[in-house]
Amino acid sequence: MKNGAHAGFLGLALTTALSLGWAIAGEQDSEPLEGAEWKALARVTGFHSVKLRKSGFEARLLEADGASSMAQDPISLYLVVTNNGTSDLLEHAWRLRRGVARVRGVAPSSCGIDVKVEVDRIATNGEAAGRAPRLLHLCFLSAEGKLETKLKERETSR
């Protein structure tokens, strides 16, 4: 699956699953999700949600296991931004270009969200040299608080 389709699918799958509410009265059996379209959902290992009060949007950051435990920065990140609207739904989903070793926190910013992460450091000899803290600035809102179609990513050291 291409990155855009993969990100869109993960966002759609999680949004659909969360919107079902799972409000079950009494005990019931649940059917397993089978088929190729659900395999990507099994990769999700973490979830963060931030309400952007000023704009009315919600940002959901999904962590997905992207590689074996020995890979450099094995966690892939997906961002879903939505207004949770029914008749006026606005939403976008993106796969971030940057993989990380660990997500430490998510906070709203003036143009979107800031994500505190750790990334793997590699020594000059190619060996692992620990982890370094980074801040990912993810901008998806215009100055007027409107949802943009393009995600702007910037990384700084913390």
C-alpha positions in Angstrom: 0.0 0.0 0.0 1.4 3.5 -0.8 2.1 5.8 2.2 -0.9 8.1 1.5 -3.3 5.2 1.2 -1.8 3.5 4.2 -2.1 6.7 6.3 -5.6 7.2 5.1 -6.6 3.7 5.8 -5.2 3.8 9.4 -7.0 7.0 10.0 -10.3 5.8 8.6 -10.0 2.5 10.4 -9.3 4.1 13.8 -11.9 6.8 13.3 -14.5 4.3 12.4 -13.6 2.0 15.3 -13.6 4.9 17.8 -16.9 6.4 16.5 -18.7 3.1 17.1 -18.4 4.0 20.8 -18.2 0.4 22.0 -21.1 1.2 24.3 -22.4 -2.4 24.9 -25.1 -3.2 27.4 -24.6 -6.6 28.8 -22.3 -9.3 27.6 -22.0 -9.9 23.9 -19.6 -11.7 21.6 -17.5 -9.7 19.2 -16.5 -11.0 15.8 -12.8 -10.8 14.9 -11.7 -8.3 12.2 -10.5 -10.6 9.4 -9.2 -9.7 6.0 -6.3 -7.7 4.5 -8.0 -4.4 5.1 -7.7 -4.8 8.9 -4.0 -5.9 9.0 -2.7 -2.3 9.3 -4.8 -1.8 12.4 -2.9 -4.5 14.2 0.3 -2.4 13.8 -1.0 0.4 16.0 0.9 0.5 19.2 0.0 3.9 20.6 -2.5 6.7 20.4 -2.6 10.3 21.5 -5.4 12.8 21.1 -5.4 16.6 21.5 -8.4 18.9 21.3 -7.5 22.2 19.6 -10.1 24.4 21.3 -9.5 27.5 19.3 -10.2 25.9 15.9 -12.5 23.1 17.1 -10.4 20.4 15.5 -9.1 17.2 17.2 -5.6 15.9 16.3 -5.0 12.1 16.8 -1.5 10.8 16.6 -1.2 7.1 16.0 2.0 5.1 16.6 2.5 2.0 14.5 5.3 -0.6 14.8 7.1 0.0 11.5 10.0 -2.5 11.7 11.7 -5.1 13.8 13.0 -4.2 17.2 16.5 -3.7 15.8 15.6 -1.1 13.3 16.5 2.6 13.7 13.5 4.7 14.7 11.0 1.8 14.2 7.8 3.7 15.1 5.9 5.2 12.2 3.7 8.1 13.0 0.3 8.9 11.5 -1.7 12.1 12.1 -5.5 12.4 11.7 -7.1 15.8 12.1 -10.9 16.1 12.2 -13.7 18.3 13.3 -15.7 15.2 14.1 -18.5 16.7 12.1 -21.5 14.7 10.8 -22.9 16.9 8.0 -19.9 19.2 7.7 -17.0 16.7 8.2 -13.5 18.1 7.6 -10.6 15.7 8.1 -7.2 14.9 6.7 -4.8 12.0 7.5 -1.0 12.0 6.9 1.9 9.6 7.4 4.8 11.6 8.9 8.1 11.3 7.1 10.0 10.9 10.4 10.1 7.6 12.2 10.9 7.8 16.0 12.1 5.6 18.8 9.5 6.8 21.3 6.8 9.4 21.7 7.0 11.3 25.0 4.1 13.7 24.7 1.7 15.8 22.5 0.6 19.4 23.0 -1.4 21.9 21.0 0.4 24.7 19.2 -0.7 27.8 17.3 -0.6 26.0 13.9 -1.3 22.4 15.0 0.6 20.2 17.5 4.0 19.7 18.9 5.2 16.2 19.6 8.0 15.4 22.0 9.9 12.3 20.8 13.1 10.4 21.2 15.1 9.4 18.1 18.0 7.0 17.8 21.4 8.5 17.6 24.0 6.7 15.4 27.7 7.1 16.1 30.2 7.9 13.3 31.1 4.2 13.2 27.5 3.3 12.4 26.7 1.8 15.9 23.8 2.9 18.1 24.7 5.7 20.4 21.6 6.2 22.5 18.6 8.4 22.0 18.2 12.1 21.5 15.2 14.2 22.4 13.5 16.1 19.6 10.4 18.2 19.1 8.3 17.7 16.0 6.3 20.8 15.0 3.4 19.7 12.9 1.4 22.5 11.3 -1.9 21.9 9.6 -3.9 25.0 10.5 -3.9 28.3 8.7 -3.5 31.6 10.6 -7.4 31.8 10.5 -7.7 28.3 12.1 -8.7 26.5 8.9 -7.6 23.0 8.1 -4.8 22.9 5.5 -4.5 20.1 3.0 -0.7 20.0 3.4 1.1 19.1 6.6 4.2 21.1 7.4 6.8 19.2 9.5 9.7 20.8 11.3 12.1 19.1 13.7 14.1 20.8 16.4 16.2 19.5 19.3 14.8 20.0 22.8 
